[in-house]
Amino acid sequence: MIIDQHYLFSKKLGVGRFFGVTEDDVTIEFRETDVVTTTKFQTFSGDTSKATEFFVKMLPGIIVDHDLWKDEAHKYTADEIAAMIAGRAELCIDIMGRYVQEVLFTHGKKSDSKL
């Protein structure tokens, strides 16, 4: 068996409205995270500030792909997209909420990935 990805599922989240276009014109694909990170994230469920801080730290590692380009030849890196998300409160809160609902605790039921 050849394994070409190190996660079971991922989900594309439309974020176009935060960039002045139709929702699905700009997507960011997020993957599930590992069990240790998920468990740690869950421990902050009662503390929004700590949960948000932890989410921002894990962002670069869970971004699989996106539709955001610096110019016609260069895409932003996952680190740059993570910084962009962290720098916009409304975008960050929206993504964090949808990530928890649609990626983290779905067990792949709403996944976009193909296994």
Secondary structure, DSSP 4 states (H G I P E B T S, - for coil): -----SSS-EEEEE-GGGGTS-GGGSEEEEE---HHHHHHHHHTTT-HHHHHHHHHHHHHHHEEEES-BSSSS-BPPHHHHHHHHHT-HHHHHHHHHHHIIIIITSTTTT-----
